Structures are given as C-alpha cells and as structure tokens.
Amino acid sequence: MMKRIIQIDEKLVRSNLINLKQLIFEVTEKCNLNCKYCGLSRQLYKTYNDRNKRDLSFEKAKLIIDYLLNLWKDNQVSDTTSRFALSFYGGEPLINMPLIKKIIDCIEQ
C-alpha cells in the first residue's frame, strides 16, 4: 500500500483555519504533572515537559481571536449554524478562571 504524502503549505493551513471547528486555549502552565490520568504525567514519562508556571495573556488570546474573525470575514464565512467548540486547557485551567471569563466575553461580543 502506497502512503499518501500531504504537503503542508500556506494554502492548507489557511484552509484549515477558515474551516476551524475547535479553538483551544492553554490558559495556564500551573501544573505539577502529578495526575495519574495526565498524558504528560511524571508517572508515565521519565522525561517530561517542565511547566514554567506561566499564564496566557489576554492580549495574546485577543490577537488569535481577532485574527480568526478577520480571516473568516475576509473569506465570507457566514455559516453560523455549524458547531464551533471553544475549549480551555492547561495544567489546571480553572486556576485562571478570570482569563477564561474574559475570553468568553470577548467572543460573545
């Protein structure tokens, strides 16, 4: 069986962003990587991704939101009936609930 090679280029990335169905914000890195169910858990991996205890800034989240809104507007994406998932991720995302609320407020406007 021959494998199909997909070339990742600007056109493909742009198309995927125009047709985006889910946006995930990693709102915090405040995590000790100790949960048994975590895919990055220290219990599962001897080498693990150290967390730097940083939070995503609202300014960076807003840049992403504005970029996507402008991209959709420029490409006349007007299908408002399609489902779109907004998700929040990060060590313990609810630690940064003020940012989550601010992002939701921004998107709802």
ABEGO torsion letter per residue (X at the ends): XBBBBBBBBAAAAAAAAAABABBBBBABABBAGABAABAABAAABABBBBBAGBBBBAAAAAAAAAAAAAAAAAAGBABAABBBBBBBBEABAAAAAAAAAAAAAAAAX
